């Protein structure tokens, strides 16, 4: 405690100390990543659906709610991107299964929130992370097609590249 203080001061939020005799708040240590600290002690692990970077003072800090396109297991130090071919449109994902399968007729890029419609000349089965072009000699005049069978053979007298 600083000289002249009658009651010990608690380490600031997001810091802790397991040492006695500290004189200044700056002597407290920053809370470890994946953990949160309050009242001068390391309280516990960050809850699933949130991430705790260094200096966290709460297991459910609204500014650390797992963002869209990601999930955050318990103790997460940073959000984890949903894998290719999956999306998460809402905040607070806790496990990978909270990321949903990209629908047929669309493709989904890891970490993004919304599927993209499959463009003309391509097809996109469920779980696509990129559109697949129709083979040479075939064309596809519409968006949001899901299967190779949606690609049409090039008509006689026309070229399809």
C-alpha positions as CSV (number, residue, x, y, z in Angstrom):
1,X,0.0,0.0,0.0
2,X,1.2,3.5,-0.6
3,X,2.3,5.5,2.5
4,X,-0.6,6.9,4.5
5,X,-3.3,4.5,3.2
6,X,-5.4,2.9,5.8
7,X,-7.2,0.4,3.6
8,X,-5.4,-1.7,0.9
9,X,-6.2,-0.7,-2.7
10,X,-7.4,-3.5,-5.0
11,X,-5.7,-4.0,-8.3
12,X,-7.5,-2.3,-11.2
13,X,-10.0,-4.3,-13.3
14,X,-8.2,-6.6,-15.8
15,X,-5.2,-6.9,-13.5
16,X,-4.2,-9.2,-10.6
17,X,-1.5,-9.9,-8.1
18,X,-0.6,-12.8,-6.0
19,X,2.2,-10.8,-4.3
20,X,1.8,-8.9,-1.0
21,X,3.2,-5.5,-0.3
22,X,2.6,-3.8,-3.6
23,X,2.8,0.0,-3.4
24,X,1.3,1.1,-6.7
25,X,-1.5,-0.2,-9.0
26,X,1.0,-0.4,-11.9
27,X,2.7,-3.2,-10.0
28,X,-0.3,-5.4,-10.6
29,X,0.0,-7.8,-13.5
30,X,-2.1,-7.8,-16.7
31,X,-4.6,-10.7,-16.7
32,X,-3.5,-13.6,-18.9
33,X,-5.2,-14.1,-22.3
34,X,-8.2,-16.5,-22.2
35,X,-8.8,-15.5,-18.5
36,X,-10.4,-12.6,-16.8
37,X,-9.5,-10.8,-13.6
38,X,-11.6,-8.8,-11.1
39,X,-11.0,-7.7,-7.5
40,X,-7.2,-8.2,-7.9
41,X,-7.4,-11.9,-8.6
42,X,-7.6,-14.2,-11.7
43,X,-11.3,-15.2,-11.5
44,X,-11.6,-17.8,-14.3
45,X,-11.8,-18.7,-17.9
46,X,-13.6,-16.6,-20.5
47,X,-17.0,-18.1,-21.2
48,X,-17.9,-19.7,-24.6
49,X,-19.3,-17.1,-27.0
50,X,-16.8,-14.5,-25.8
51,X,-13.1,-14.0,-26.2
52,X,-10.6,-12.6,-23.6
53,X,-7.5,-11.0,-24.8
54,X,-5.0,-9.7,-22.3
55,X,-6.4,-7.5,-19.5
56,X,-9.9,-8.9,-19.6
57,X,-12.0,-7.9,-16.6
58,X,-15.2,-9.9,-17.3
59,X,-16.1,-13.3,-18.7
60,X,-19.0,-11.6,-20.7
61,X,-17.7,-8.3,-21.8
62,X,-20.2,-7.1,-24.5
63,X,-17.3,-5.6,-26.5
64,X,-15.7,-9.1,-26.6
65,X,-18.9,-11.0,-27.8
66,X,-17.8,-13.4,-30.5
67,X,-18.3,-11.6,-33.9
68,X,-20.4,-12.8,-36.8
69,X,-18.5,-15.3,-39.1
70,X,-16.7,-16.7,-36.1
71,X,-17.1,-18.9,-33.0
72,X,-15.4,-18.6,-29.6
73,X,-15.0,-21.7,-27.3
74,X,-14.5,-21.3,-23.6
75,X,-11.1,-19.6,-22.9
76,X,-10.8,-18.2,-26.4
77,X,-8.1,-15.6,-26.8
78,X,-9.3,-14.6,-30.2
79,X,-12.4,-15.5,-32.3
80,X,-12.0,-18.5,-34.6
81,X,-13.1,-18.1,-38.2
82,X,-15.9,-20.4,-39.4
83,X,-14.3,-22.9,-41.8
84,X,-14.6,-22.6,-45.6
85,X,-18.0,-23.5,-46.8
86,X,-19.7,-22.4,-43.6
87,X,-21.1,-19.1,-42.2
88,X,-22.3,-17.6,-39.0
89,X,-24.7,-14.7,-39.4
90,X,-25.1,-13.9,-35.7
91,X,-22.7,-12.9,-32.8
92,X,-22.0,-15.2,-29.9
93,X,-21.0,-18.4,-31.6
94,X,-19.6,-20.9,-29.1
95,X,-18.5,-24.0,-31.1
96,X,-17.8,-24.8,-34.7
97,X,-21.2,-26.4,-35.1
98,X,-22.7,-22.9,-34.6
99,X,-21.4,-22.2,-38.1
100,X,-24.0,-23.3,-40.6
101,X,-23.4,-25.1,-43.9
102,X,-23.3,-22.9,-46.9
103,X,-26.5,-23.6,-48.9
104,X,-26.5,-25.1,-52.4
105,X,-26.5,-22.4,-55.1
106,X,-24.2,-20.2,-53.0
107,X,-20.6,-20.1,-51.8
108,X,-19.2,-19.0,-48.4
109,X,-15.8,-17.6,-47.6
110,X,-14.3,-18.4,-44.2
111,X,-14.9,-15.7,-41.6
112,X,-17.6,-13.9,-43.5
113,X,-21.2,-13.7,-42.5
114,X,-23.3,-14.1,-45.7
115,X,-23.3,-16.6,-48.6
116,X,-22.6,-15.2,-52.1
117,X,-25.0,-16.2,-54.9
118,X,-23.3,-18.6,-57.3
119,X,-22.6,-16.5,-60.5
120,X,-23.7,-17.3,-64.1
121,X,-21.4,-19.9,-65.8
122,X,-20.8,-21.7,-62.5
123,X,-22.4,-24.1,-60.0
124,X,-22.1,-24.3,-56.2
125,X,-23.0,-27.4,-54.3
126,X,-23.7,-27.1,-50.5
127,X,-20.5,-26.4,-48.5
128,X,-18.9,-24.5,-51.5
129,X,-16.1,-22.1,-50.6
130,X,-15.8,-20.9,-54.2
131,X,-17.9,-21.2,-57.4
132,X,-17.0,-24.1,-59.7
133,X,-17.0,-23.2,-63.4
134,X,-19.0,-25.2,-65.9
135,X,-16.7,-27.4,-68.0
136,X,-15.5,-26.3,-71.4
137,X,-18.3,-26.9,-74.0
138,X,-21.0,-26.1,-71.4
139,X,-22.7,-22.9,-70.2
140,X,-25.0,-21.9,-67.4
141,X,-27.1,-18.7,-68.0
142,X,-28.5,-18.3,-64.4
143,X,-27.3,-17.5,-60.9
144,X,-27.7,-19.7,-57.9
145,X,-27.2,-23.1,-59.6
146,X,-26.1,-26.0,-57.4
147,X,-25.1,-28.9,-59.6
148,X,-22.9,-29.9,-62.6
149,X,-26.2,-31.0,-64.2
150,X,-27.3,-27.4,-64.2
151,X,-24.5,-26.7,-66.8
152,X,-26.0,-27.0,-70.3
153,X,-24.2,-28.3,-73.4
154,X,-23.2,-25.7,-75.9
155,X,-25.6,-25.5,-78.8
156,X,-24.5,-26.5,-82.3
157,X,-23.0,-23.6,-84.1
158,X,-22.0,-21.8,-80.8
159,X,-18.9,-21.8,-78.8
160,X,-18.8,-22.0,-75.0
161,X,-15.6,-21.3,-73.1
